[in-house]
Amino acid sequence: MFISQAFAQSAPAAAGGGAESTLLSLLPLVLMFVVLYFIMIRPQMKRQKEHKAMLDALAKGDEVVVGGGVIGRISKLGDSLVHVEVAEGVEIQVQRPSVVQVLPKGTFK
């Protein structure tokens, strides 16, 4: 009884419109990419640019925080390495990109 009714139903009509329907189906994908760009990619590029500017502005005597949380004063600068004095007579060498933050003068005593 129910099976014969199921066979009697006609197939849904095919969607027409061609190029118009293709553009409408791609719209959510394009919209998601635009939102992703403004929420994730653009702020990350801005942070990278600020970090690079901070690394280029490093100078001898600056007080910095290194990636592991070590605080010290820059005693020597190289192209890829920075010598950071963490205590009286104790220096560590770190790679330049591992400097996370430049502290205000007088923070490290």
GIQUI-V868982 format. One record per residue. N is the residue number from 0. SS is DSSP state (~ for helix, > for strand, _ for the rest). Layout:
n=N ss=SS
n=N ss=SS
This chain:
n=0 ss=_
n=1 ss=~
n=2 ss=~
n=3 ss=~
n=4 ss=~
n=5 ss=~
n=6 ss=~
n=7 ss=~
n=8 ss=_
n=9 ss=_
n=10 ss=_
n=11 ss=_
n=12 ss=_
n=13 ss=_
n=14 ss=_
n=15 ss=_
n=16 ss=_
n=17 ss=_
n=18 ss=~
n=19 ss=~
n=20 ss=~
n=21 ss=~
n=22 ss=~
n=23 ss=~
n=24 ss=~
n=25 ss=~
n=26 ss=~
n=27 ss=~
n=28 ss=~
n=29 ss=~
n=30 ss=~
n=31 ss=~
n=32 ss=~
n=33 ss=~
n=34 ss=~
n=35 ss=~
n=36 ss=~
n=37 ss=~
n=38 ss=~
n=39 ss=~
n=40 ss=~
n=41 ss=~
n=42 ss=~
n=43 ss=~
n=44 ss=~
n=45 ss=~
n=46 ss=~
n=47 ss=~
n=48 ss=~
n=49 ss=~
n=50 ss=~
n=51 ss=~
n=52 ss=~
n=53 ss=~
n=54 ss=~
n=55 ss=~
n=56 ss=_
n=57 ss=_
n=58 ss=_
n=59 ss=_
n=60 ss=_
n=61 ss=_
n=62 ss=>
n=63 ss=>
n=64 ss=>
n=65 ss=>
n=66 ss=_
n=67 ss=_
n=68 ss=_
n=69 ss=_
n=70 ss=>
n=71 ss=>
n=72 ss=>
n=73 ss=>
n=74 ss=>
n=75 ss=>
n=76 ss=>
n=77 ss=_
n=78 ss=_
n=79 ss=_
n=80 ss=>
n=81 ss=>
n=82 ss=>
n=83 ss=>
n=84 ss=>
n=85 ss=>
n=86 ss=>
n=87 ss=_
n=88 ss=_
n=89 ss=>
n=90 ss=>
n=91 ss=>
n=92 ss=>
n=93 ss=>
n=94 ss=>
n=95 ss=~
n=96 ss=~
n=97 ss=~
n=98 ss=>
n=99 ss=>
n=100 ss=>
n=101 ss=>
n=102 ss=>
n=103 ss=_
n=104 ss=_
n=105 ss=_
n=106 ss=_
n=107 ss=_
n=108 ss=_
